[in-house]
Structures are given as structure tokens and as C-alpha cells.
Amino acid sequence: MEMEQQSQQKRVLSQDEILLVALKLFAQKGYFNTSLTDIKDALGLKTTSGIYQHFKTKQAIAAALYGNILDSLSISIDDIRRRNRKASEQLREIVDLFFKLTEDAPEVMQFLLLVKVNEFLPEEKPVMETAPFIKIRRIFQNGIKQGEIRGIDPLMAYTYFFGIINHALQMILTGVLDKNMTNYQSQVWLVAWGCVAKK
């Protein structure tokens, strides 16, 4: 028993382990209802010193999470844009990505769609001003120029389209809609695309 406690105390944590556990807790309990002690307990540690080796505050953990999620999303969107020329193809793949993340990594989507990041990370850019979402807005601008998307303000096109997508994903994440997302994915795509497509 004593040796088990010593090995637990000496266990070296990676930043990724801390971030993964924190993400789950933030998604389940909310940022303000999660403490460093909660994170320590979920990691199976006796003290918070292992966490402090990587992060000085809970806010630093949240900032790292936010940055990592946005960086990964930005890379995925770059890949999608390289593979597809048309705005409709790019947007369809982004919708597929968001549905896949909702299924495979719901905590990530909860952090993006449900958690009000500006309440605890006021210095960070709002989601709409971050690299991945600027890239998505450019897809709308290009789609308008190429005549695939109606000639409306690109930000309004984004709002119409992703308003539908985001609301559907939020309803899935909160359990309002059945978790079997394949039932909704194509319907949601058709409705969202129908709002912005040039007829």
C-alpha cells in the first residue's frame, strides 16, 4: 500500500493528460464549478503539485485547451480547403467534421459551443475572430464570388448556415435530440445549405 502511494506521488504527468481530464470536467461541470482539486482527484493524484509543474492556474489550463482546440480545428480546415475547390464541398466536409467531433469528442464540441469562454478567458479573442472561423468565413466570401452562394453579406451567410448547424449540434450535446447523429446530419446539411445556396 505504501509503495503504491509512493509510485502514485512520483508519477510524472504530461500536459496532455491534465488537459484531457480538465476538458472532461469543464464539459461536465462547467469551468467555474471545476477546481484544481477536482482535476487532481480525477487524475488520481494526492496533491496538486504535479499540475503546478505544467500550469500555474486553472485559467492557464483553460487557455491551453482553447488554443489547442482552435489549432487542431485550423489544421483540419486547411486540409479540407486544400482537398476541395468548391465552397459547397468545403462546407460539407466542415459539417461532417463537426458532427464527427460531436460523436467522437463531445467534450471538445461542448467547450466550443456551450461553454462561454469569454467569461473566464476575457483576454482571448472571441471564437469568431480566431483563425479557423476566419478561414470558414473566407469560404463563404469565395462561394459568393464564384456564384455558388447567394450575394449576401458573407457574415450573414455564415450566420444563417452555422446557426442551423450549431443549434442542431447543441441539441445533440444537451440530449434534446437523440445521440444517433446520422439521422440528422444530412437533413441539417440540406437545410443549412438551402439557406445560402444560390438558386
C-alpha positions in Angstrom: 0.0 0.0 0.0 2.8 2.4 0.9 4.7 1.6 -2.2 1.6 2.2 -4.3 1.2 5.6 -2.7 4.8 6.5 -3.4 4.6 5.4 -7.0 1.4 7.5 -7.4 3.1 10.5 -5.9 6.1 10.1 -8.2 4.0 9.7 -11.3 5.0 12.3 -13.9 2.1 13.8 -15.7 2.1 15.1 -19.2 0.4 18.4 -20.1 -1.9 16.4 -22.4 -3.2 14.2 -19.5 -4.0 17.3 -17.5 -5.7 19.0 -20.4 -7.8 15.9 -21.3 -9.1 15.5 -17.7 -9.7 19.2 -17.4 -11.6 19.3 -20.7 -13.9 16.5 -19.5 -14.5 18.2 -16.2 -15.2 21.6 -17.8 -17.6 20.0 -20.2 -19.4 18.1 -17.4 -19.4 20.5 -14.5 -18.6 23.9 -16.1 -15.4 25.9 -15.7 -16.5 27.7 -12.6 -17.7 24.5 -10.9 -14.4 22.7 -11.5 -11.5 23.3 -9.1 -7.8 22.3 -9.4 -8.6 19.8 -6.6 -11.3 18.2 -8.9 -8.7 17.9 -11.6 -6.1 16.4 -9.2 -8.7 13.9 -7.9 -9.7 12.9 -11.5 -6.0 12.4 -12.3 -5.7 10.2 -9.2 -3.1 12.4 -7.5 -2.5 13.1 -3.8 -1.5 16.7 -4.3 -1.8 19.4 -7.0 2.0 19.8 -7.3 2.1 17.6 -10.5 -0.4 20.0 -12.1 1.5 23.1 -11.0 4.6 21.8 -12.8 2.8 22.5 -16.0 0.1 25.1 -15.2 0.0 27.7 -12.5 -3.7 28.3 -12.6 -7.0 26.7 -13.7 -7.2 29.7 -16.2 -3.9 28.7 -17.7 -5.3 25.2 -18.3 -8.4 26.6 -20.0 -6.3 28.9 -22.2 -4.1 26.0 -23.3 -7.2 23.9 -24.0 -8.8 26.7 -26.0 -5.6 27.2 -28.0 -5.1 23.5 -28.7 -8.7 23.0 -29.9 -8.5 26.1 -32.2 -5.1 25.0 -33.6 -6.4 21.5 -34.4 -9.5 22.9 -36.0 -7.5 25.3 -38.0 -5.3 22.5 -39.4 -8.3 20.4 -40.2 -10.0 23.3 -42.1 -6.7 23.9 -44.0 -6.8 20.2 -45.1 -10.4 20.5 -46.1 -9.8 23.6 -48.2 -6.8 22.0 -49.9 -8.8 18.9 -50.9 -11.9 20.7 -52.2 -12.3 23.6 -54.6 -16.0 24.4 -54.3 -17.4 26.2 -51.3 -20.2 23.6 -51.0 -17.7 20.8 -50.8 -15.6 22.6 -48.2 -18.6 23.4 -46.1 -20.0 19.9 -46.4 -16.7 18.5 -45.1 -16.6 21.0 -42.2 -20.2 20.0 -41.2 -19.1 16.3 -41.4 -16.1 17.2 -39.2 -18.3 19.0 -36.6 -20.7 16.0 -36.5 -17.8 13.6 -36.2 -16.3 15.6 -33.3 -19.7 15.7 -31.6 -19.8 12.0 -31.8 -16.1 11.1 -31.1 -15.0 14.0 -28.9 -18.2 15.6 -27.4 -16.2 17.5 -24.8 -14.4 19.4 -27.5 -17.6 20.5 -29.1 -19.2 21.3 -25.7 -16.2 23.5 -25.0 -16.6 25.3 -28.4 -20.4 25.6 -28.5 -21.7 25.5 -24.9 -19.0 26.9 -22.7 -18.9 30.7 -22.6 -15.1 31.1 -22.9 -15.1 34.9 -22.7 -16.4 34.7 -19.1 -13.1 33.1 -17.9 -10.7 33.9 -20.7 -11.5 37.6 -21.3 -8.1 38.3 -23.0 -8.6 35.6 -25.6 -10.2 36.5 -29.0 -13.8 35.6 -29.4 -14.3 32.4 -31.3 -15.5 34.2 -34.5 -12.2 36.1 -34.6 -9.9 33.1 -34.3 -8.1 31.5 -37.3 -10.4 28.6 -38.0 -13.5 30.7 -38.1 -11.9 33.4 -40.2 -11.0 30.6 -42.7 -14.6 29.5 -42.7 -15.8 33.0 -43.3 -13.4 33.2 -46.3 -15.1 30.1 -47.7 -18.4 32.0 -47.7 -16.7 35.0 -49.4 -15.2 32.8 -52.1 -18.5 31.0 -52.6 -20.2 34.3 -53.1 -17.6 35.4 -55.6 -17.8 32.1 -57.5 -21.6 32.4 -57.7 -22.2 29.3 -55.6 -23.6 31.2 -52.6 -26.2 34.0 -52.8 -24.9 37.5 -53.0 -25.5 38.4 -49.3 -23.1 39.7 -46.7 -20.6 36.8 -46.0 -21.0 37.2 -42.3 -24.8 36.9 -42.7 -24.3 33.8 -44.9 -22.1 32.3 -42.1 -24.8 33.2 -39.5 -27.6 31.6 -41.4 -25.6 28.5 -42.3 -23.9 27.8 -39.0 -26.8 29.0 -36.9 -28.6 25.8 -38.1 -25.6 23.6 -37.7 -24.6 24.8 -34.3 -28.1 24.7 -32.9 -28.5 21.1 -34.1 -25.2 20.1 -32.5 -26.1 21.9 -29.3 -29.4 19.9 -29.2 -27.5 16.7 -29.7 -24.9 17.6 -27.0 -27.6 18.5 -24.5 -29.6 15.4 -25.2 -32.6 17.2 -26.7 -32.0 15.2 -29.9 -31.2 11.6 -30.0 -27.5 10.9 -29.9 -27.8 8.9 -33.2 -26.5 11.8 -35.3 -26.6 10.0 -38.6 -30.3 10.5 -38.5 -29.8 14.3 -38.6 -26.6 15.0 -40.4 -27.8 15.0 -44.0 -31.1 16.8 -43.1 -29.2 19.5 -41.2 -26.8 19.9 -44.1 -29.6 20.3 -46.7 -31.5 22.9 -44.6 -28.3 24.9 -43.8 -27.1 24.8 -47.4 -30.5 25.7 -48.7 -30.4 28.9 -46.7 -27.3 30.2 -48.5 -27.1 28.4 -51.9 -27.7 30.5 -55.0 -30.9 29.1 -56.6 
